[in-house]
Amino acid sequence: MDPNFIHYLAQQSVESPVAPTAPQHQNAGFDLQSMYMPLMLLAVFGVMYFFSIRPARKEEARKKKLLSALKKGDTVITASGIIGSVHSIKPDTVVLRIGDNARLEMLRSAIQDVRVNDKTVKSDSKENEK
């Protein structure tokens, strides 16, 4: 660095500073920029609601309806990928028949989806057409 520059800085710091002026009083009126922050927070919350909370609630309602309509003989798919038919239903669990003599007791919440036979879909569509 240039020694003259350091000497200049030292002189500037030694000189007495200019007396500060009185602070300017700002208007206490309505400021449009102060409204941006709450509006932005509201917009972010709205986007978060429509992209995460609302679809999760819909999925939860769909699964609750699916589990309440579960009956003996339905073919179900569990969250772990096991496919079986409902042998019996208890309040918190379901017994699935997986093979010839294989039965598996699982929590109702582990049931991911119910498989619909083609015959059931065709009969439902015929009833809707009438």
N, C-alpha and C positions, 0 to 999 in steps of 0.2 A: 504494500500500500504506500501511497504517497505520504511522506512525513508532513507536508504542508496541509494535507487534508485533515490529519489527526490534530494538528495545531489549530486549525480552523474550528473543528468541533469542540475543542477544549475552550476556546474563546467564547463560543456561542453558549456553552453551558455556564460560564462564569458571569456573563452579562446578566443584568437583572431582567427578569421576564416582564413582559408588558402586563399592566394591570388588567385582570380579567374584567370583562364587561358584565353588566348585570344580566342574569338569565332572562331570555325572552319568555313571556308567558304565552303558552299555547292555548288555542281555542279549546274549550271543553265541550264543544258541540258534537254533533253526530259525525262519526268518521266512517266512511264507507269501507275502508280497509279492515276495520275492526269486525265487520260482519263476515268477512271471507273465511275466517278460521272456523266458526261454528257451522257455516254452510258446508265447508269442505269435510268436516268431521261427520256431519249428517249424511253427506253424499257417500263417504267411505262406508259408513254403517249400512246404508241402503244397498250398496253393491254387495257387501259381505252377506247381508240377509238373503238377497236373491240368488247368490251363487253358492252359498254353503248351508245356511240354516234351513231355508225353505225346502230344498231337495231332500235334506236329511229327514225332515219331518214327514214329507210325503212317503219316503221309503219306509220309515218306521210305521206309519199308518197302514201301508200296503202289507207289510210283514205281519202286523197284528191281525189284520183281516184274514190273511192267508192261514195263520195258525188257529184262528177261531173257527174257520171253516174246515179244518182238517178232520177227516173221518177214516174209519177202518177201511183198508184196501187201497187207499191212495198211494201212488208211487211218488216218493219224495227224494230230493237230493239234499244231502247235508252240507254244511260248510266245509267239511273235510273231503268232500267229493264222493261219499258213499251213497249209492243208489239202492233203495230198498222200498218195500211196501209196508204200510202201517199195519201192525198186528193188533196192538191195543194202545189206548190213550189213557194216560193218568194226568192228574192236574199239572204237574211240572215236567213230566217225562213222557216219552213216546217209545214204545217197543217196536223196532223195525225187524221185519223178516228179510234177511239178506240172501240166504241160500235155501237149500232144502230144509235143513234143520237148524240153521244159524239164526239166532235172534240177538239183537243188540238193543240195549236200553240207552237212550240218549236224552239229553235235555231238549225241551221244545224249542228253545232259542237256537239250537244247533241246526235246525231245519232251515235251509236256504230257499228252497223253491219246491213247488209241487209240479210234477210232470203230468201233462194232460194227454190222454190217449187221442188218436186221430178220430175214433168213433165218437168220443165225447164232444170234440170240437165240431164235427159234422152235425150231430144232433142239436147242439146249441145253435148253430147257424140256421138250421131248418126251422127251429122254433122262433127265431128272431124274424124270419122272412114271413111267417104267417100273420 
